[in-house]
Amino acid sequence: MAESKVRNAAAPKAEPAVTKAAKKPAVKPRKPESHLAMVRRARRINRELAELYPYAHPELDFENPFQLLVATVLSAQTTDLRVNQTTPALFAKYPTPEDMAAANPEELEEVIRPTGFFRNKAKSLIGLSIALRDEFGGEVPGRLADLVTLPGVGRKTANVVLGNAFGVPGITVDTHFGRLARRFGWTAEEDPVKVEAAVAEIFPKSEWTMLSHRVVFHGRRICHSRNPACGACPIAPLCPAYGEGVTDPEKARKLLKYEMGGQPGQRLRPPADFPGEAAARADAAAHRGQVADLAVAQ
């Protein structure tokens, strides 16, 4: 009996059970990044996006500055596809600022109803059309300072028009651009004007318009708001936010949208240099190859 007690006393105490969560290796924190390193990484992301989306372009259908201005105002709180489905009838009925300035509000509201918030949007469209008619000779001005004086037109809308109708470089900070700028570590700002200013310091002015298109394309196709497809993202190695979304390559691939997922984009009348359905399938196939390479590398 005494011998048994001695053996028990000498036996090592059983260690507490280790949970599965505790067994997982801790995620190594990223090393602090200097401003210069961030700028270099940001510009590399831009180059990678340029290769991924060589056809990046505004996804609103338009034929002149007035149409782009109106379509951009309508795009608030809705999809570009919905706007593109609405504007043909709108521009057939009101082809010029003079026509829209004289519109019956109720009739205009009915035409643009599918885009949502149609009463406020109709008020803005009539107001900006009156301003164009009375203050700018029926022409859309090509200066930021003038554009932002128009009802319903802020810096985002003004930069869209300037960059795509007049060739004036501008950074378009919509919800997609702001989200990705923060995920990429370019800025921590939430205010669109501050985001624009921060990003403008990172990239040369000549890149601003196309950078905007590339980032928005990526936000719509891969780096989604609620469930980013991290495992299908070719620039994952450059992204500090990698892991916020699905990292399994096969599961992530199922989240891809538009041409990346083998589906059409938002434009009903895409520009001549858009790759088209056949090229979109080829891009999607090439992208799947990149995803497979990424999975092997990880």
C-alpha positions as semicolon CSV with decimal commas, in nm:
position;residue;x (nm);y (nm);z (nm)
1;M;0,000;0,000;0,000
2;A;0,281;0,239;0,091
3;E;0,466;0,140;-0,226
4;S;0,154;0,224;-0,430
5;K;0,136;0,570;-0,272
6;V;0,499;0,633;-0,358
7;R;0,440;0,536;-0,720
8;N;0,138;0,764;-0,740
9;A;0,326;1,049;-0,587
10;A;0,612;1,005;-0,833
11;A;0,384;0,988;-1,137
12;P;0,372;1,312;-1,339
13;K;0,052;1,510;-1,315
14;A;-0,176;1,489;-1,618
15;E;-0,158;1,810;-1,823
16;P;-0,487;1,990;-1,898
17;A;-0,644;1,913;-2,234
18;V;-0,533;2,145;-2,513
19;T;-0,812;2,279;-2,730
20;K;-0,793;2,261;-3,107
21;A;-0,794;2,638;-3,124
22;A;-0,488;2,654;-2,900
23;K;-0,300;2,411;-3,122
24;K;-0,332;2,639;-3,426
25;P;-0,015;2,834;-3,491
26;A;-0,046;3,201;-3,418
27;V;-0,072;3,425;-3,721
28;K;0,249;3,619;-3,748
29;P;0,184;3,992;-3,742
30;R;0,306;4,181;-4,045
31;K;0,615;4,385;-3,996
32;P;0,558;4,760;-3,984
33;E;0,566;4,898;-4,336
34;S;0,743;5,220;-4,419
35;H;0,566;5,477;-4,634
36;L;0,810;5,412;-4,917
37;A;0,746;5,036;-4,900
38;M;0,371;5,098;-4,904
39;V;0,401;5,321;-5,211
40;R;0,608;5,060;-5,393
41;R;0,359;4,786;-5,302
42;A;0,065;5,006;-5,407
43;R;0,219;5,076;-5,746
44;R;0,290;4,707;-5,794
45;I;-0,076;4,631;-5,716
46;N;-0,173;4,883;-5,983
47;R;0,055;4,710;-6,237
48;E;-0,090;4,370;-6,145
49;L;-0,446;4,503;-6,181
50;A;-0,354;4,651;-6,519
51;E;-0,251;4,304;-6,638
52;L;-0,561;4,145;-6,488
53;Y;-0,804;4,405;-6,632
54;P;-0,643;4,547;-6,948
55;Y;-0,994;4,635;-7,068
56;A;-1,106;4,820;-6,751
57;H;-1,350;5,097;-6,843
58;P;-1,653;5,285;-6,708
59;E;-1,942;5,041;-6,688
60;L;-2,210;5,297;-6,764
61;D;-2,333;5,321;-7,123
62;F;-2,297;5,674;-7,263
63;E;-2,232;5,856;-7,589
64;N;-2,156;6,211;-7,471
65;P;-2,069;6,404;-7,152
66;F;-2,433;6,483;-7,074
67;Q;-2,534;6,118;-7,089
68;L;-2,243;6,018;-6,865
69;L;-2,329;6,291;-6,615
70;V;-2,692;6,182;-6,596
71;A;-2,607;5,811;-6,579
72;T;-2,359;5,870;-6,298
73;V;-2,617;6,061;-6,095
74;L;-2,863;5,775;-6,149
75;S;-2,605;5,515;-6,042
76;A;-2,623;5,614;-5,674
77;Q;-2,758;5,326;-5,462
78;T;-2,812;5,096;-5,759
79;T;-2,616;4,891;-6,011
80;D;-2,469;5,018;-6,335
81;L;-2,662;4,743;-6,513
82;R;-2,992;4,882;-6,382
83;V;-2,892;5,228;-6,499
84;N;-2,795;5,093;-6,842
85;Q;-3,135;4,929;-6,868
86;T;-3,305;5,260;-6,786
87;T;-3,112;5,523;-6,981
88;P;-3,207;5,427;-7,341
89;A;-3,569;5,529;-7,281
90;L;-3,459;5,827;-7,075
91;F;-3,231;5,971;-7,342
92;A;-3,481;5,898;-7,617
93;K;-3,731;6,116;-7,430
94;Y;-3,484;6,379;-7,303
95;P;-3,178;6,384;-7,534
96;T;-3,043;6,727;-7,431
97;P;-3,012;6,938;-7,115
98;E;-3,277;7,172;-7,257
99;D;-3,521;6,881;-7,295
100;M;-3,456;6,752;-6,943
101;A;-3,476;7,100;-6,792
102;A;-3,830;7,130;-6,929
103;A;-3,934;6,781;-6,816
104;N;-4,251;6,721;-6,620
105;P;-4,120;6,593;-6,284
106;E;-4,379;6,316;-6,254
107;E;-4,305;6,187;-6,603
108;L;-3,930;6,194;-6,543
109;E;-3,976;6,012;-6,212
110;E;-4,168;5,736;-6,386
111;V;-3,892;5,681;-6,641
112;I;-3,614;5,657;-6,382
113;R;-3,819;5,477;-6,116
114;P;-3,627;5,144;-6,160
115;T;-3,305;5,308;-6,036
116;G;-3,451;5,384;-5,693
117;F;-3,472;5,714;-5,502
118;F;-3,637;5,842;-5,819
119;R;-3,790;6,156;-5,669
120;N;-3,460;6,292;-5,540
121;K;-3,282;6,186;-5,859
122;A;-3,544;6,352;-6,079
123;K;-3,504;6,673;-5,879
124;S;-3,126;6,659;-5,927
125;L;-3,153;6,584;-6,300
126;I;-3,392;6,871;-6,365
127;G;-3,182;7,104;-6,148
128;L;-2,851;7,020;-6,316
129;S;-3,013;7,043;-6,660
130;I;-3,147;7,390;-6,581
131;A;-2,800;7,493;-6,463
132;L;-2,640;7,355;-6,779
133;R;-2,894;7,539;-6,994
134;D;-2,880;7,871;-6,812
135;E;-2,519;7,890;-6,691
136;F;-2,312;7,679;-6,929
137;G;-2,480;7,723;-7,267
138;G;-2,628;7,373;-7,265
139;E;-2,284;7,210;-7,240
140;V;-2,133;7,002;-6,961
141;P;-1,835;7,196;-6,821
142;G;-1,494;7,036;-6,821
143;R;-1,375;7,177;-6,488
144;L;-1,416;7,022;-6,142
145;A;-1,497;7,358;-5,986
146;D;-1,789;7,403;-6,226
147;L;-1,921;7,049;-6,214
148;V;-1,956;7,038;-5,836
149;T;-2,184;7,345;-5,849
150;L;-2,447;7,139;-6,032
151;P;-2,732;6,993;-5,822
152;G;-2,667;6,632;-5,723
153;V;-2,306;6,640;-5,844
154;G;-2,021;6,577;-5,596
155;R;-1,652;6,509;-5,645
156;K;-1,708;6,142;-5,729
157;T;-1,951;6,218;-6,011
158;A;-1,738;6,508;-6,131
159;N;-1,426;6,290;-6,149
160;V;-1,614;6,022;-6,342
161;V;-1,720;6,280;-6,602
162;L;-1,382;6,452;-6,619
163;G;-1,183;6,132;-6,655
164;N;-1,407;5,956;-6,903
165;A;-1,566;6,234;-7,107
166;F;-1,287;6,494;-7,107
167;G;-0,969;6,298;-7,044
168;V;-0,890;6,495;-6,729
169;P;-0,726;6,265;-6,467
170;G;-0,934;6,204;-6,157
171;I;-0,973;5,949;-5,877
172;T;-1,327;5,817;-5,840
173;V;-1,388;5,717;-5,479
174;D;-1,704;5,508;-5,475
175;T;-1,781;5,239;-5,216
176;H;-1,566;4,982;-5,401
177;F;-1,265;5,210;-5,433
178;G;-1,279;5,323;-5,071
179;R;-1,310;4,967;-4,943
180;L;-1,015;4,839;-5,144
181;A;-0,796;5,141;-5,069
182;R;-0,834;5,056;-4,699
183;R;-0,786;4,682;-4,749
184;F;-0,472;4,746;-4,954
185;G;-0,337;4,963;-4,672
186;W;-0,319;5,277;-4,886
187;T;-0,516;5,476;-4,630
188;A;-0,724;5,431;-4,316
189;E;-0,955;5,721;-4,400
190;E;-1,329;5,671;-4,436
191;D;-1,420;6,009;-4,582
192;P;-1,414;5,989;-4,966
193;V;-1,243;6,327;-5,005
194;K;-0,966;6,224;-4,766
195;V;-0,932;5,886;-4,940
196;E;-0,896;6,068;-5,273
197;A;-0,628;6,297;-5,133
198;A;-0,432;6,011;-4,976
199;V;-0,436;5,798;-5,291
200;A;-0,347;6,096;-5,510
201;E;-0,018;6,124;-5,322
202;I;0,072;5,761;-5,399
203;F;0,017;5,750;-5,775
204;P;0,118;5,979;-6,061
205;K;-0,166;6,190;-6,197
206;S;-0,152;6,012;-6,533
207;E;-0,267;5,690;-6,362
208;W;-0,561;5,828;-6,166
209;T;-0,847;5,755;-6,407
210;M;-0,738;5,404;-6,506
211;L;-0,643;5,321;-6,147
212;S;-1,001;5,404;-6,051
213;H;-1,141;5,169;-6,314
214;R;-0,906;4,885;-6,219
215;V;-0,977;4,907;-5,848
216;V;-1,354;4,927;-5,902
217;F;-1,336;4,632;-6,143
218;H;-1,149;4,429;-5,882
219;G;-1,395;4,525;-5,609
220;R;-1,691;4,415;-5,819
221;R;-1,539;4,093;-5,946
222;I;-1,317;3,952;-5,672
223;C;-1,270;4,170;-5,362
224;H;-1,636;4,186;-5,263
225;S;-1,764;4,375;-4,962
226;R;-1,911;4,092;-4,755
227;N;-1,730;3,787;-4,886
228;P;-1,409;3,866;-5,074
229;A;-1,274;3,579;-5,284
230;C;-0,924;3,590;-5,130
231;G;-0,833;3,241;-5,250
232;A;-0,901;3,342;-5,612
233;C;-0,719;3,674;-5,598
234;P;-0,400;3,703;-5,806
235;I;-0,276;3,994;-5,595
236;A;-0,330;3,815;-5,262
237;P;0,046;3,810;-5,183
238;L;0,044;4,191;-5,196
239;C;-0,269;4,241;-4,984
240;P;-0,251;4,304;-4,606
241;A;-0,619;4,206;-4,579
242;Y;-0,570;3,856;-4,724
243;G;-0,779;3,615;-4,517
244;E;-1,077;3,843;-4,458
245;G;-1,265;3,630;-4,709
246;V;-1,266;3,272;-4,838
247;T;-0,910;3,146;-4,885
248;D;-0,987;2,803;-5,031
249;P;-0,919;2,845;-5,406
250;E;-1,207;2,628;-5,526
251;K;-1,463;2,784;-5,292
252;A;-1,334;3,131;-5,372
253;R;-1,357;3,069;-5,747
254;K;-1,731;3,014;-5,710
255;L;-1,765;3,368;-5,575
256;L;-1,617;3,534;-5,884
257;K;-1,851;3,768;-6,070
258;Y;-1,898;3,896;-6,425
259;E;-1,636;3,786;-6,678
260;M;-1,417;3,637;-6,404
261;G;-1,701;3,398;-6,332
262;G;-1,787;3,348;-6,699
263;Q;-2,080;3,591;-6,687
264;P;-2,145;3,914;-6,881
265;G;-2,052;4,251;-6,734
266;Q;-2,276;4,544;-6,652
267;R;-2,275;4,723;-6,988
268;L;-2,542;4,657;-7,246
269;R;-2,344;4,848;-7,510
270;P;-1,978;4,787;-7,423
271;P;-1,705;4,982;-7,604
272;A;-1,539;4,835;-7,910
273;D;-1,223;4,738;-7,722
274;F;-1,408;4,536;-7,458
275;P;-1,298;4,170;-7,488
276;G;-1,647;4,040;-7,554
277;E;-1,795;3,705;-7,455
278;A;-1,529;3,486;-7,617
279;A;-1,241;3,683;-7,472
280;A;-1,414;3,693;-7,136
281;R;-1,420;3,313;-7,131
282;A;-1,051;3,309;-7,221
283;D;-0,977;3,558;-6,943
284;A;-1,171;3,345;-6,697
285;A;-0,980;3,032;-6,802
286;A;-0,647;3,212;-6,768
287;H;-0,755;3,341;-6,429
288;R;-0,838;2,990;-6,312
289;G;-0,484;2,892;-6,409
290;Q;-0,350;3,180;-6,199
291;V;-0,562;3,066;-5,905
292;A;-0,422;2,714;-5,935
293;D;-0,067;2,852;-5,940
294;L;-0,144;3,059;-5,635
295;A;-0,279;2,756;-5,450
296;V;0,038;2,557;-5,526
297;A;0,257;2,847;-5,413
298;Q;0,075;2,861;-5,081
